Amino acid sequence: MGRKVDKVYKLEPNEYGCMECGKDGNNSTKELSDGMFKIPIIMKDMFNSLAKKTPSLVNDVTISSLMIMETKISLIIMDSSGARLNMEKTDLLIAKNEPALEKRDFAEDDDDKSNVEEDDTANNA
């Protein structure tokens, strides 16, 4: 293929899908250019390549692609029903921005465990 993507799913010599990744947020330039322009063109090229090699299976071919942008994972599926190509985009996961985990002092945890063990031995005595 003439275009570059981050990952191509292939089973030699055929290509069945691709993946694009980025660290930009929602509705960024990279997401729009890759998701709305680049990936569909590449998927159509893959579909046409498979259709030329096995014309009898045109209605059974499905091309899938993933687009991962920071906190959002989208699945793009292209298949054929008769003479036209169908493309569907689904947002699989949109993670909320959560605060980073707090640092934890494990030495304090060890002190707490030893205090509990001392209390248990005092109660059993």
TORMARMI-679474 format. One record per residue (C-alpha): x, y, z; residue number from 1. Coordinates in Angstrom, 2 decimals, padded with zeros to 5 digits. Layout:
TORMARMI-679474
X; Y; Z; NUM;
...
END
This chain:
TORMARMI-679474
000.00; 000.00; 000.00; 1;
001.17; 003.53; -000.72; 2;
-000.16; 005.14; 002.47; 3;
001.32; 004.84; 005.92; 4;
-000.59; 003.90; 009.06; 5;
000.65; 002.94; 012.52; 6;
-000.26; -000.74; 012.18; 7;
-001.48; -002.95; 009.33; 8;
-003.23; -006.26; 010.00; 9;
-002.15; -008.70; 007.34; 10;
-002.04; -012.36; 006.58; 11;
000.42; -012.56; 003.71; 12;
-000.16; -011.42; 001.03; 13;
-003.50; -009.81; 002.00; 14;
-004.22; -006.86; 004.28; 15;
-007.39; -006.95; 006.39; 16;
-007.30; -003.78; 008.52; 17;
-005.25; -001.03; 010.07; 18;
-004.79; 001.00; 013.25; 19;
-003.96; 004.63; 013.98; 20;
-002.87; 005.94; 017.38; 21;
-002.43; 009.42; 018.75; 22;
-002.17; 011.28; 022.00; 23;
-004.42; 014.17; 021.00; 24;
-007.78; 014.69; 022.67; 25;
-011.28; 014.43; 021.23; 26;
-011.99; 016.11; 017.88; 27;
-008.36; 016.99; 017.29; 28;
-006.88; 017.60; 013.86; 29;
-005.12; 014.20; 013.88; 30;
-008.33; 012.39; 014.83; 31;
-010.32; 014.11; 012.11; 32;
-007.70; 013.74; 009.37; 33;
-006.93; 010.09; 010.20; 34;
-010.44; 008.97; 011.12; 35;
-012.45; 010.79; 008.47; 36;
-010.06; 010.86; 005.52; 37;
-007.01; 008.63; 005.77; 38;
-008.40; 005.41; 007.31; 39;
-011.49; 005.13; 005.02; 40;
-009.31; 005.57; 001.91; 41;
-006.86; 002.93; 003.09; 42;
-009.71; 000.56; 004.00; 43;
-011.26; 001.02; 000.55; 44;
-007.87; 000.23; -001.05; 45;
-007.62; -002.95; 001.07; 46;
-011.19; -003.92; 000.17; 47;
-010.61; -003.38; -003.55; 48;
-007.39; -005.40; -003.41; 49;
-009.20; -008.33; -001.78; 50;
-012.12; -008.02; -004.21; 51;
-009.78; -008.26; -007.21; 52;
-008.13; -011.41; -005.81; 53;
-011.36; -013.19; -004.86; 54;
-014.38; -011.65; -006.63; 55;
-016.67; -014.47; -005.47; 56;
-016.18; -013.47; -001.81; 57;
-016.87; -009.73; -002.18; 58;
-020.04; -009.89; -000.08; 59;
-018.26; -011.83; 002.68; 60;
-015.23; -009.54; 003.13; 61;
-015.06; -007.23; 006.16; 62;
-012.26; -004.77; 006.78; 63;
-011.86; -003.45; 010.33; 64;
-009.71; -000.67; 011.74; 65;
-009.02; 000.75; 015.17; 66;
-008.39; 004.38; 015.98; 67;
-006.96; 005.05; 019.44; 68;
-006.78; 008.70; 020.48; 69;
-005.72; 009.35; 024.08; 70;
-008.92; 008.47; 025.97; 71;
-011.04; 007.28; 023.04; 72;
-011.05; 003.99; 021.11; 73;
-013.09; 003.78; 017.91; 74;
-013.79; 000.80; 015.68; 75;
-014.36; 001.37; 011.97; 76;
-015.87; -001.48; 009.93; 77;
-016.21; -001.63; 006.15; 78;
-018.16; -004.34; 004.34; 79;
-020.13; -004.76; 001.15; 80;
-023.78; -005.36; 000.43; 81;
-024.13; -005.83; -003.28; 82;
-022.65; -003.02; -005.34; 83;
-021.89; -000.53; -002.56; 84;
-019.51; -000.32; 000.38; 85;
-020.85; 000.29; 003.88; 86;
-018.77; 001.92; 006.61; 87;
-019.70; 002.15; 010.27; 88;
-017.79; 003.92; 013.04; 89;
-018.42; 002.98; 016.66; 90;
-016.88; 004.55; 019.75; 91;
-015.93; 001.56; 021.90; 92;
-014.51; 003.38; 024.91; 93;
-014.36; 006.97; 026.03; 94;
-012.48; 007.22; 029.30; 95;
-012.98; 010.17; 031.60; 96;
-009.96; 012.13; 032.72; 97;
-009.37; 010.90; 036.24; 98;
-006.86; 012.40; 038.66; 99;
-003.59; 010.54; 038.93; 100;
-003.28; 007.96; 041.68; 101;
-001.96; 009.32; 044.93; 102;
001.47; 008.21; 046.02; 103;
001.27; 005.79; 048.86; 104;
003.84; 005.24; 051.58; 105;
004.11; 001.48; 052.01; 106;
006.20; 001.87; 055.15; 107;
003.10; 003.25; 056.92; 108;
001.14; 000.17; 055.85; 109;
003.76; -002.11; 057.38; 110;
003.56; -000.16; 060.67; 111;
-000.24; -000.51; 060.67; 112;
000.02; -004.30; 060.16; 113;
002.47; -004.70; 063.02; 114;
000.14; -002.72; 065.32; 115;
-002.77; -005.02; 064.40; 116;
-000.64; -008.11; 065.08; 117;
000.35; -006.72; 068.51; 118;
-003.31; -006.06; 069.35; 119;
-004.25; -009.63; 068.32; 120;
-001.56; -011.18; 070.51; 121;
-002.66; -009.00; 073.46; 122;
-006.29; -010.11; 073.02; 123;
-005.36; -013.82; 072.85; 124;
-003.26; -013.66; 076.01; 125;
END
